[in-house]
């Protein structure tokens, strides 16, 4: 798999969890109380799989290579992606801060969680579309084959050394459990689990 294929495969998993997050938020809004366990699992996945691992590979490796190839990091596609990553972290922080009181039925906290969850979901869906349709094709055109291979090796280091062996699979299982619980399609998750590899597929 090329690095952009790896990142796009991860996008499909992230989209499943985003759909679960929306269901968690809708359920909380209807019931007036947040499902603490489900919310915490979704936030854990977002912070570690979506942000620390996936966005980390983009920010610390792919975007750096694109900048070295002459693509500006202020403004332009890379700058937009970086700004949206930060906005996403702010939404996640708001959700996390709301969980204790929202899970106890405090209306203001429920409303805060719901608003942040829907804001995050809308942001990430648009963000993913821009990366898949604009940024990743640009990367394939701008970066030479040897640089793409080097980035793939760097992605593998992120998995084995920075995240830790087995971490990726553990978060895929968290995503799958949420998908089953909330009736969401989990085929993209099963595909990565079945491959028996990390997100930097060696196959």
Order of alpha helices (4+ residues) and beta strands (2+ residues): alpha-alpha-alpha-alpha-alpha-alpha-alpha-alpha-alpha
